[in-house]
Amino acid sequence: MEYSQDVTKECIDGKEIAWGYESIEGKAPFLQPIYPKLHSKEAQTSIKVLFGEWTGQHTSILKNLSYKVKLASFNIGFLLIILEMMNDFVLKNEMLLNLLPLLAYPFLLLGTILSIVRNEGNLLLYVLGFFLTLSCLSILSNI
């Protein structure tokens, strides 16, 4: 294959390849940046084909369970917030107006706490958790 002079060639797996132009057994070596030149004249190659498939999970049962609980609590919490917004704009049901936040905020708070415990959060997530705690306490004080 012909390449221009500025192509970087590396010795990988005992053979010299043009970095970004060639693959090793159909896979991009060492997760290099997306292959813009690979198969440029043919159909686009999907990332799944380039990098293969893999799934992973924690070896610790507790870490695996805490991850699943965190993910589920965020999903349920955000779903309840979407329902709350729909109620605010469409249904305008007074009972749901008070009930949905009481259900949503604890789920989101649980997800935030698990993110902190698992050391997976960031500042935005911590601020969100803080405000959700205040909102939940405000709703509880009004009951």
C-alpha positions in Angstrom: 0.0 0.0 0.0 1.3 3.5 -0.9 1.3 6.2 1.8 2.5 9.8 1.8 5.8 10.8 3.3 4.3 12.2 6.5 2.7 8.9 7.6 4.0 7.6 10.9 5.1 3.9 10.7 5.5 1.8 13.9 6.8 -1.6 14.5 4.0 -3.5 16.1 3.8 -7.2 16.6 6.9 -7.7 14.6 5.8 -5.9 11.5 5.8 -2.3 10.4 2.4 -0.7 10.0 1.3 2.7 8.9 -0.3 4.3 12.0 -3.9 5.2 11.3 -4.0 3.4 8.0 -3.5 -0.3 8.7 -4.9 -2.7 11.3 -3.7 -5.8 12.9 -6.1 -8.7 12.2 -8.8 -6.2 11.4 -8.5 -4.4 14.8 -7.0 -1.0 15.6 -3.8 -1.6 17.7 -3.7 -0.2 21.2 -7.0 1.7 20.9 -5.4 4.4 18.8 -7.6 7.3 17.8 -10.3 6.6 15.3 -8.9 5.3 12.1 -9.8 8.1 9.6 -7.9 6.5 6.7 -8.8 2.9 7.2 -10.9 1.6 4.3 -11.4 5.2 3.1 -12.5 4.0 -0.4 -14.8 1.3 1.0 -17.8 1.4 3.3 -17.2 3.0 6.7 -15.9 0.5 9.2 -17.8 0.4 12.5 -16.1 0.9 15.8 -17.4 -2.5 16.9 -15.6 -4.1 14.0 -12.4 -2.2 14.7 -12.2 -2.7 18.4 -14.2 -5.9 18.9 -16.7 -6.4 21.7 -16.1 -6.6 25.4 -18.2 -6.4 28.6 -16.9 -6.1 32.1 -18.1 -6.2 35.6 -16.6 -5.8 39.0 -15.2 -8.9 40.6 -16.4 -7.8 44.0 -20.1 -8.7 44.5 -20.6 -5.6 46.7 -19.1 -3.2 44.0 -21.1 -4.9 41.3 -24.3 -4.6 43.3 -23.6 -1.0 44.3 -23.1 -0.1 40.7 -26.4 -1.7 39.6 -28.3 0.0 42.5 -26.7 3.4 41.6 -27.6 3.0 38.0 -31.2 1.9 38.7 -31.7 4.7 41.3 -30.5 7.4 38.8 -32.8 5.9 36.1 -35.8 5.7 38.3 -35.2 9.2 39.8 -34.8 10.9 36.4 -37.9 9.0 35.0 -39.9 10.3 38.0 -38.6 13.9 37.4 -39.7 13.6 33.7 -43.1 12.5 35.0 -43.1 15.4 37.4 -42.4 17.8 34.6 -45.2 16.3 32.5 -47.5 16.6 35.4 -46.5 20.3 35.9 -47.2 21.2 32.3 -50.0 18.8 31.1 -51.8 16.8 33.8 -51.6 19.4 36.7 -52.6 16.8 39.2 -52.2 18.3 42.7 -51.5 14.9 44.4 -48.8 14.0 41.9 -47.3 17.5 42.3 -46.4 16.6 45.9 -45.8 12.9 45.5 -43.5 12.7 42.6 -40.7 14.8 44.1 -40.9 12.8 47.3 -40.3 9.7 45.3 -37.7 11.1 42.8 -35.4 13.0 45.1 -34.5 10.1 47.4 -33.6 7.9 44.3 -31.4 10.6 42.9 -29.9 11.2 46.3 -29.2 7.5 46.7 -27.4 7.5 43.3 -25.4 10.5 44.3 -24.4 8.9 47.6 -23.4 5.7 45.9 -21.3 7.7 43.4 -19.5 9.4 46.3 -19.0 6.1 48.1 -17.7 4.5 44.9 -15.5 7.5 44.2 -17.1 8.0 40.7 -18.7 11.4 41.1 -17.7 14.8 40.0 -18.4 18.3 41.3 -21.6 18.7 39.2 -22.9 15.5 40.7 -22.1 16.5 44.2 -23.8 19.9 43.7 -26.9 18.1 42.3 -27.0 15.8 45.3 -26.8 18.8 47.7 -29.6 20.7 46.0 -31.7 17.5 45.8 -31.3 17.0 49.5 -32.4 20.6 50.2 -35.4 20.2 47.9 -36.4 17.0 49.5 -36.1 18.5 53.0 -38.2 21.5 51.8 -41.0 19.3 50.5 -40.9 17.2 53.7 -41.2 20.4 55.9 -44.3 21.6 53.9 -46.2 18.3 54.6 
